[in-house]
């Protein structure tokens, strides 16, 4: 996994992203260093982590700017987490995800675009990815969309019921079943390492928007 840097004042959103990442690793393979951890202790522990054969996740929370991480190797997946915005130029080699407090990014416009076959879903996915959403979340919420197209949730607001009723005009039960199987196939291929993330993202949208 490419080293990640999560930062920004939207702590709830960045924490949710962190939880998503941790779920990809066994509990015993996750190491978390909190803000007040001793730097020498961190370096010593990171060096010991490299002795293991399995890939391990190392999370550093609010490390100081002076901290230089030079121990990253193929056995370590590293995530830097900050509860504020940082200068990402100080952390070369990390893929940065910014979580702004000013606007909450919602996946529901993306789901609406899938349901209506709107090709702007590609642009919407790019926006969501920059906000920290990953492929596994896209798949989970696509299943949510398909379930709602089969049966409207009992407690759904009236505007949601009307929207789903209109969206169902593009789908019959057979098409929904086919889409469900196709998304299951994508999920399996991703987890098995047979499909690159970019390919899976394209195919997910194309299943809904393609001719």
N, C-alpha and C positions, 0 to 999 in steps of 0.2 A: 504494500500500500504506500502511495506517495505521502511524504510528510505533510501534515495538515496544520493550518493555523486558524483557529476559530476566535474571532474577536468582535467586539461591539457591545453596546449597552443593553441589547435585548437578551438578557441572561436566560430567560425561560426558553427562548427559541434555540440558543446556542447549546444549552444543557440538553434539550431534546435531541439535537443533532449528535451530541456526545454519547447519549444513551444508545442511539441507533448504531453508532460505530462500535461501541462496546459489545453489542449483541452479536457481532460477527466473530467474537473471540471467546474461547472458554474462560470461565471466571478465573481460573488459576493462571491464565496467560495474560492477565491485565494488571498493570502496575500503575498506581496513581501517586504522584508527588504533589502535595498541596503547597499553597503559597509560601508558607514559612519553612519549608523543607531546607535542610542544609545543603548548599551547593556541592560540597565535597561528598556528602552522602549520596546525592543524586548521581554524580559521576561514577562513584564506586559501584552503585547498584546497576547502572546502565552497563558498565563493563562486565559485571557478573551475568547480566541478562543475555549477553552475546554468546555465552557458553552453551546456551540451550539450542537444540536442533529445531524446535518448533518456532514459528513466528509469534512474537509477543507484542502486545500493545502497551506502549508507554505514554502516559498522559502527564504533562507538566502544566500545573495551574498557576497562572500569573508569574512566570519566571521573570527575573529582572533583565533589563536590556543588556547588562554586562555578561549575562550567561551565554556562553558559546557552546552549542551542541555539536561536538565533533565526533561523536561515537555512533552515529546512525549507520546501520549496516542492514543487510538483507534479512536478518533475523528480528529486527526491531521495526515496528510500525509506530511512528511518533506523532503525537498530537499536542500542540501547544494551545491552551485555552486561556483566554483573557476575558475579564468582565468589563472591559472598556476597549475603545479603539486604539490601535497601536500603529506605528509606522512599519509597514510590512517590508520596507527596504532593509530594515535591520535584521530580517530573518530570510536571507536568500535560500532558495531551494525548497521553500514551503509553499504549498497551494493555500491561498488565503480565502476564507469565507467570512464575509462581514455580515453582522446581524444588527441592523439599525432599529432603534426604538421607535422612530417616527412613523413607520408604517409596518403593519403586519401583513406578510405575504400569505395569501390563501391559495390553496390548490383547486378550489371549486371552479373558478373561471376556466382552468385547464380542463377539468372534467366536463364542463359544459361544451367546450370546443370539441372534445372527443365525441361527445354525444351528437353534436350537430354536424360533424365531419368538417369542421373548420380547420384549414391548414395552418392558421396562425398558432395552432397548438405547438408547433415547433419552436416558435419564438417565445411562447409562454413557458415552455419547458426550460429554455435557456435561462429565463428570468428566475424560475424556481430553483434551478441548480445553483445559481449565484447566491441565492438566499439560503442554501444549505440542504435542500431536499435531494435525496438520492434515489437511485433506481428502485431499490426495494420498497421505498415509500410510494413511488409512482405505481408500482404493481399492486400494492395493497389497496390503494385508493381506486385503482381501476376495477378491481374486484368489487369494491364498495359500489361503484357506479353501476356495474352489471347487475348486482343484486337489487339495487333500487329500480332498475329498468324492468326487472321481473315483478317486483312487488313494492309498492310505495310504503315507506315506514308509517306506521299508524299515527305517530306523533308529529309527523312532518307538517310544517306550516302550509297554509293554503297556496302560497306562491310557489313552494317547492312541488306540491302535488300537481299544479297546473303546468309547471315546467316539465316535469317527468312525463305527464300525459302527452305533451307536444313532442318530446324527444322520442317517445316510443313509436312514433310514426315511421321512424327510420329502421326500426328493429322488430323482427318477429322472434319467436322463441328459439327457432332453429339457429338464427344468426347469433343470438346471445349465447347459446350453448357453444357454437363454433368459436366465438371470441373468447369465451372462458377457457376452452381447451387450448387455444393459441397462446393465451397469456400464461397458462400453466406451463406450456412448452418453453416459452421464453424464460420463465423463472428457473426451470430445470437446467436449461442450457447455460444460463449465467452462473448458477451455483456450481455447475459441473466444470466451468472454465472453458466451455466450447463456444462461447459467444462473447465478443467484446462489448463493453458497456455502451459505446457509441452506436454499435449496430443494434443492440437491444432497444435503445431509446428511439431510434428511427423506426424499427419494426413495430414497436408498441403503438406509435401514432399512426403509422401507415395502415395498420389493421382497421382503424376507424375512418381514416380519411382517404385511403386509396380507392381506386375505381374497382 
